[in-house]
Each structure stands twice: as structure tokens, then as C-alpha cells.
Amino acid sequence: MLRTQTRIGFACAAVLTAAVIAWQVLGAVAAAAGGTGNDWPQYLQNAGRSGFTSESLLTSSNAASLQAKGGWPVPLANGAVCPSSKDYCSNLIASQPVIATVAGNQLVYAGSWNGDEYAICATTCSVGGQAYISGQVVWSVYAGRSSGCGGPLNSRINGVTGAAAVGTALINGVARDVVYVGAGGDIAFDGSVIPGASSQMLALDALTGALLWSAPLGSASNHYLWSSPLLANGSLYIGIASTDDCPLIPGGVVRLDTGTGSVVNTFTTVPSGCTGASVWGSPAADSAGNIYVATGNNGSCGSSEPYAEAVLKLSASLGVVAHWQVPASQSVSDGDFGNTPTLFTGTVTHTGALRSLLGVANKNGYYYVFDTAKLSSGPVRRLHVARGGSDPELGGGSISPSSWDGFHIFVAGGNTTIGGVSYPGSVREYDPNNLGTPLWQQGLKGGPVLGAVTTDPTLAVASAGAFVNVLNSATGVQAFKDVASGFYGAPSIAHGVLYEGDTAGNLHAWSVNGL
């Protein structure tokens, strides 16, 4: 399953947020010193999934000077064989880039639908006695591909979708910097079908890509890890989902030991013998160690499925603490929370008390806000951010995780109307102390926003269709815009650079004046 190689000359511990709640990331992948910015060590930057970095190297004042960084974009292609001419195979990058400083090297980690997980040098690097410059691939690992609804000879072939998570763990008694990535699948690098294949969580050496352990998490291709792993509570959490709805499998969440890959706890979202309630998005964790997930549509079952199309609060050991299910009157066909919750704080109203909140968007077009202490009581606010629909790629509802910059919430989605004008996508800013009318709303003409919104202290970044849009977070006015083949994933900001992968397999990096 694993194919590791170093490609020479291929050019082409705590993380702090501004939020009131502090979230810990396992290990010592920390903010770099000396004004060089912060790492982005896991999906949406931290365990609370704020999608925010506190660094201020990219600002609303210098964003207009963004240019492609020297040596970028980097084409990520591996020559993996497509099983059949009827299959759709690609180098599409759906995973959010993860940036971590490992042994003094700034490395960018990204997965591709060609099945590889890549480590790219961000600045200048020295690994294993070999020098690398910005934009050179340090290593790549074939982590696996999965077939879809049509089977291995007539379907879309998916590789790595989830973002990696980087942390430090004891492996055989030795502290190692580790890249955790969801992978596996039934399609080998040479295009052959792997009998008895499984969906897997992999632990790779962050500096070399060497396999440290692998953990099977369900048969492939029925099971697929759309979710990005979460490092929290000294453990690794991952959502379990079906590849598509053909067939649905029992959804769930798994907690793994970071050092061995052993399963510590498992939570299944449906009764025994039932299917559905996949966890397409990624888990989030609060400072008390509670885990939050949102689930997909129900499946086949002889009884009710109260955890389908629902928001769940779980204990660190994955016991149910609270849950809320979307009422049938608010659900759409193929209704899902194909999304990751955002944890933030606010009073909801001008006269309310400060409380811990959770926000998550649904394909029905609503962004639901909950008081995490009273989650089962239902949402404290329901914000309409898009027209509901079953297909987010066509603009139905929203599967875009929001961002919390410590003061405001930024929510994106699909088809909407702003000022009497229809747009296929949008971004809105809300005050969590007065949730209702947005502070501003910006329509986007490129397409729906599928990936997460990313923020720093003065910017909000959202990609729609073929365009990456950098907005002034105080006004919504566009500060920078660039075009590529298309964007499915989410941008990241680290060490003064904006990173994002496109549908053609190019990993982009923009910096001020390209420096």
C-alpha cells in the first residue's frame, strides 16, 4: 500500500488563538519565534476548528501585493495508474494544506486524489543531509485510493481528502514528530484492485515519510475518510463515513492511541444493524475535552436514528453527552451536516450572558448556533446563509466550515441573494454578541464556497469556483483575487504565506511581492 520516495530537485507545545477558549494541540508543533508567523498544524488550525491564525504578516494593507511565491505553484503528480478508462482519476487537491516546523524545517503537507501525501519545503530545508529550496518536494507517500459508487472500473477514484494533523508522540518509547493522515482504499498505485482492502489511518514520520503505524478503520471502498483527524486529549479522533451513499455504512467516530494506532474508544452513530449518519466533517474539541461532530443523512434501519443529520456532543471517551437532530420540517432531500463544527464564544444578544457556542452549516442552507452547555435544547439562532439543496457543488446549502477570529464569525455557502442580486456563493460576517443581521455580506460570482473560510486578524479568505478571494475582514471588500483551475479545499495561512491546492493538482503559495 505504501510507496515512499524522496524527490530531489522536484521544483515546480501549544497553539494559541484569539478566542476566549484555548485548545491544545498534541506535541510541540508550536508557533515559530521572531515574528516569522505561526504553524498551521492541523485542519482549521486548532482543535476548536476556528480556522484562524493570530499572526499578522498578511494584512488588509498588504494583501493587494500578494503574488505567487517563487518556486510555486508546485504540481503534485505521481503517475498513479487509473484502473479503467471509465474511471475518473485526477490529481485534485481537496485537503487543506498543513504547515509545521519540524527539526527547524518549515514543511507543507498536502494530500491528493492521486493517492499521495506530500511534504514540500516551504522556505529552505535540510533533511537527511539533503538541501531543499522553497517549492521542492521532500517526500511523498502513496497512501491509497478508493473507488466510488460504480466500483473500481467505473467511478470517481478518490485519494487523500482529509488534511493531515502534525504532532509529537511516543513511538516505541521515542518521541517522534508525526504526520497523521486518513488514507487506505482498494486501488493500488499500479491501478490494480486490492483484495480485502481497508480504509486506514496512517502515522508517518514528519521528516522522512516513513510509516510508523497503520490502523484499519473499515472495509474499502465502502468506508472512506472524508474527515480530517483531530489531535486532542492526548489522542487522535477521526470521523467514519461511507464513500458515497452507495451503500451507506454505519457512521461513527473513532479515538486512537497516537503512539500505536490502537483503537481506544469507538462511537457508532446508528443502532446495531443500521446504516447512515456518516461523519463527513471533522471532529472538534473544547478546552474541557468534549468532542463535537455533525452527521449526515439516515439510512436503512428498523428503528429511529436520532443521531442522523444531527449535532452531537461526546465525552473524551466518546460517550453521548447531548445531541440535537434537524426537524423533518427543516430537512432537504439527502440532507446532511457535511461539515465541521466551529467553537466560539458570545452572548447571542446584546443583553445575554457570555457562553460557549458552536456553529455549523447544513445543506438546507441554515447555519445553526448552539449553546454547548444546552445543546439538546436546540439552536439559539438559525441563520439563513444559502438556498437549500442536495448538491453543494451546485450551490445547494453549505458544507463550508465557518471561521472565528476571536471577535466575529465568518460563514460561507452556496446559492444566495444579496441586495436583490443572485450569487452562486457568498461570505457573511456576524457578531456573536448580536446574532441576526450580518455585519456585511459579500456575494461571490465564481461558484459556491465548498472549503472552509480562513481568517487572520484583518483578512477573511474563501475560495469559490476557480477563484481564491481575500477579503478585508472588517468590511468584506476584496483585497486580492487570483484564479486557478478550481478549488475544492480550504486555504491556510502560515508564516506570512497563503496556501491552497487546486483541482488540477497544483499547490499554490501566495506571499507579499512573491517573497
PATORTOR-77241 format. One record per residue (C-alpha): residue in three letters; x, y, z. Coordinates in steps of 0.5 Angstrom, whole numbers, plus 500, padded with zeros to 3 digits. Example, Ala and Ser with C-alpha at 12.3 -4.5 7.8 and 13.67 -1.06 7.14 Angstrom:
<pts>
ALA525491516;SER527498514;
</pts>
This chain:
<pts>
MET500500500;LEU506505502;ARG510508497;THR515513500;GLN521516496;THR525523496;ARG524527490;ILE531531490;GLY530538485;PHE523537484;ALA521544483;CYS515546480;ALA507545546;ALA501550545;VAL498553539;LEU495560541;THR488563538;ALA485570540;ALA479566542;VAL477566550;ILE477558550;ALA484556549;TRP485549545;GLN491545546;VAL495541540;LEU499535542;GLY506536542;ALA511541541;VAL509544534;ALA509551536;ALA509558534;ALA515560531;ALA519566534;GLY522572532;GLY516575528;THR516569523;GLY509567524;ASN505561526;ASP505554524;TRP498551522;PRO499544525;GLN492541523;TYR485542520;LEU483549521;GLN489551525;ASN487548532;ALA483543536;GLY477548537;ARG477549529;SER477556529;GLY480557522;PHE484563525;THR491565526;SER494570530;GLU500572526;SER499579523;LEU504578517;LEU499578512;THR494584513;SER489588509;SER494594508;ASN499589504;ALA494584501;ALA494587495;SER501586494;LEU500578494;GLN504575489;ALA506567487;LYS512566492;GLY518564488;GLY518556486;TRP510556487;PRO505553485;VAL508546486;PRO505541481;LEU503535485;ALA503529480;ASN505522482;GLY504518475;ALA499513479;VAL495509474;CYS488510473;PRO484503474;SER480504468;SER478509462;LYS471509465;ASP474512472;TYR475519473;CYS482520476;SER486526478;ASN491530482;LEU486534485;ILE488537492;ALA482537497;SER486537503;GLN487544507;PRO495545507;VAL498544514;ILE504547516;ALA509545521;THR516547523;VAL520540524;ALA527540526;GLY528547524;ASN525546517;GLN518549515;LEU514544512;VAL508544508;TYR504537508;ALA498536503;GLY494530500;SER492529493;TRP487525490;ASN492521486;GLY493518493;ASP500521495;GLU501525502;TYR507530500;ALA512534504;ILE514540501;CYS519545503;ALA516552505;THR523556505;THR530553506;CYS530546509;SER536541511;VAL533534511;GLY537527511;GLY544531509;GLN540534503;ALA538541502;TYR532544499;ILE529550497;SER522553497;GLY517549493;GLN521543493;VAL518536495;VAL522533501;TRP518526501;SER512523498;VAL508517500;TYR503513497;ALA497513502;GLY492510498;ARG486511493;SER479509494;SER473507488;GLY466510489;CYS459508487;GLY461505480;GLY466500483;PRO474500481;LEU472500474;ASN467506473;SER467511478;ARG471517481;ILE477515485;ASN479519491;GLY485519494;VAL487523500;THR482528502;GLY483530509;ALA488535512;ALA494532516;ALA495533523;VAL502534526;GLY504533533;THR509529537;ALA508522540;LEU512517544;ILE513511538;ASN516505542;GLY519510547;VAL522515543;ALA519522542;ARG517523534;ASP514528530;VAL509525527;VAL504526521;TYR497523522;VAL493522515;GLY487519513;ALA488514507;GLY488507505;GLY483504500;ASP482499495;ILE486502489;ALA494500489;PHE499505485;ASP499501479;GLY491501478;SER490494481;VAL485492486;ILE487491493;PRO483485496;GLY481486503;ALA483493503;SER481498508;SER480505510;GLN486507514;MET489512519;LEU497513518;ALA502515522;LEU508518518;ASP515521521;ALA514528519;LEU521529517;THR522523512;GLY515520511;ALA517513514;LEU511509516;LEU511509524;TRP504505524;SER497504521;ALA490503523;PRO485500519;LEU478503520;GLY473499516;SER473496509;ALA474499503;SER471502499;ASN465502503;HIS469506508;TYR472513507;LEU476518511;TRP473525509;SER474527516;SER481530518;PRO484528524;LEU484531531;LEU489532536;ALA486533543;ASN486530550;GLY493527548;SER489522543;LEU487522536;TYR480523533;ILE477521526;GLY470521523;ILE468515520;ALA464516513;SER462512507;THR465514501;ASP458516498;ASP451513499;CYS452507495;PRO452504500;LEU452507507;ILE455505512;PRO454506520;GLY458512521;GLY462514527;VAL468517531;VAL474513533;ARG479515538;LEU486512537;ASP493512541;THR497517538;GLY503512539;THR501506537;GLY494507533;SER491502538;VAL483504538;VAL482507545;ASN474508544;THR469508539;PHE462511538;THR457509533;THR452514531;VAL447509529;PRO443503532;SER446496531;GLY445493524;CYS443500522;THR447505517;GLY447512516;ALA449518520;SER456519517;VAL461524520;TRP463527514;GLY466533517;SER472533522;PRO471533530;ALA472539534;ALA474539542;ASP473544547;SER478546553;ALA474541557;GLY476535553;ASN469535550;ILE468532542;TYR463535538;VAL461532531;ALA456534526;THR453528522;GLY450526515;ASN443523513;ASN440517516;GLY440510512;SER437504513;CYS434502520;GLY428498523;SER428504529;SER429511529;GLU436514528;PRO436520533;TYR444522531;ALA443522524;GLU443529521;ALA445532528;VAL450535532;LEU453531538;LYS457533544;LEU461527546;SER466526552;ALA473525551;SER472517551;LEU466518546;GLY460517551;VAL454522549;VAL453528553;ALA448531549;HIS445532542;TRP440535537;GLN437533531;VAL435537525;PRO427537525;ALA424534519;SER421541517;GLN428544516;SER431538512;VAL432537505;SER433531500;ASP440528502;GLY440533508;ASP447533511;PHE452536516;GLY457535511;ASN461540516;THR466541522;PRO463545528;THR467552530;LEU467553537;PHE467560539;THR464565545;GLY459570545;THR453573548;VAL448572542;THR444578544;HIS446585547;THR444583554;GLY446576554;ALA451573558;LEU457570555;ARG457563554;SER461558550;LEU458557543;LEU458552537;GLY456554530;VAL455549524;ALA452550517;ASN447545514;LYS446543506;ASN439546508;GLY442553508;TYR442555515;TYR448556520;TYR446553527;VAL449556533;PHE448552540;ASP450554547;THR455548548;ALA452547555;LYS445546553;LEU446543546;SER440539547;SER435545548;GLY437546540;PRO440552537;VAL440559540;ARG440562533;ARG439560526;LEU442564521;HIS440563513;VAL446563509;ALA444560503;ARG439557499;GLY438549501;GLY439544496;SER442537496;ASP448538492;PRO453543495;GLU458543489;LEU452546485;GLY451551491;GLY446547495;GLY446550502;SER453550505;ILE459545507;SER464550509;PRO466551516;SER466558519;SER472562522;TRP472565529;ASP477570529;GLY476572537;PHE471577535;HIS467575530;ILE464569526;PHE465569518;VAL460564515;ALA460562507;GLY456558503;GLY452557496;ASN447560492;THR444566495;THR441573494;ILE444579497;GLY441586495;GLY437583490;VAL443580486;SER443572486;TYR450570487;PRO453562487;GLY457564493;SER458568499;VAL461570505;ARG458574511;GLU461576518;TYR457576524;ASP457579531;PRO457573536;ASN454578541;ASN448580537;LEU447574532;GLY442576527;THR443581521;PRO450580518;LEU455586519;TRP457585512;GLN456580506;GLN460579500;GLY457576494;LEU462571490;LYS461570483;GLY466564482;GLY462559485;PRO460556492;VAL464556497;LEU466549499;GLY472549503;ALA473553510;VAL473560511;THR480562514;THR482568518;ASP488572521;PRO487579525;THR485583519;LEU483578513;ALA478573511;VAL480568505;ALA475564502;SER475560495;ALA469560490;GLY470556484;ALA476558480;PHE478564485;VAL481565491;ASN478571495;VAL482575500;LEU477580504;ASN478585509;SER475582515;ALA472589517;THR469591511;GLY468585506;VAL472589501;GLN476585496;ALA483586498;PHE486581493;LYS484575488;ASP487570484;VAL485565479;ALA487557478;SER483551475;GLY478551481;PHE478550489;TYR475544493;GLY479545499;ALA481551504;PRO486556505;SER491556510;ILE496562513;ALA502561516;HIS509565517;GLY506570512;VAL504566506;LEU497564504;TYR497556501;GLU492553498;GLY491547493;ASP487547486;THR483542482;ALA489541477;GLY494538483;ASN498545484;LEU499547491;HIS499555491;ALA503559495;TRP502567495;SER506572499;VAL507579499;ASN511581493;GLY512574492;LEU518574497;
</pts>
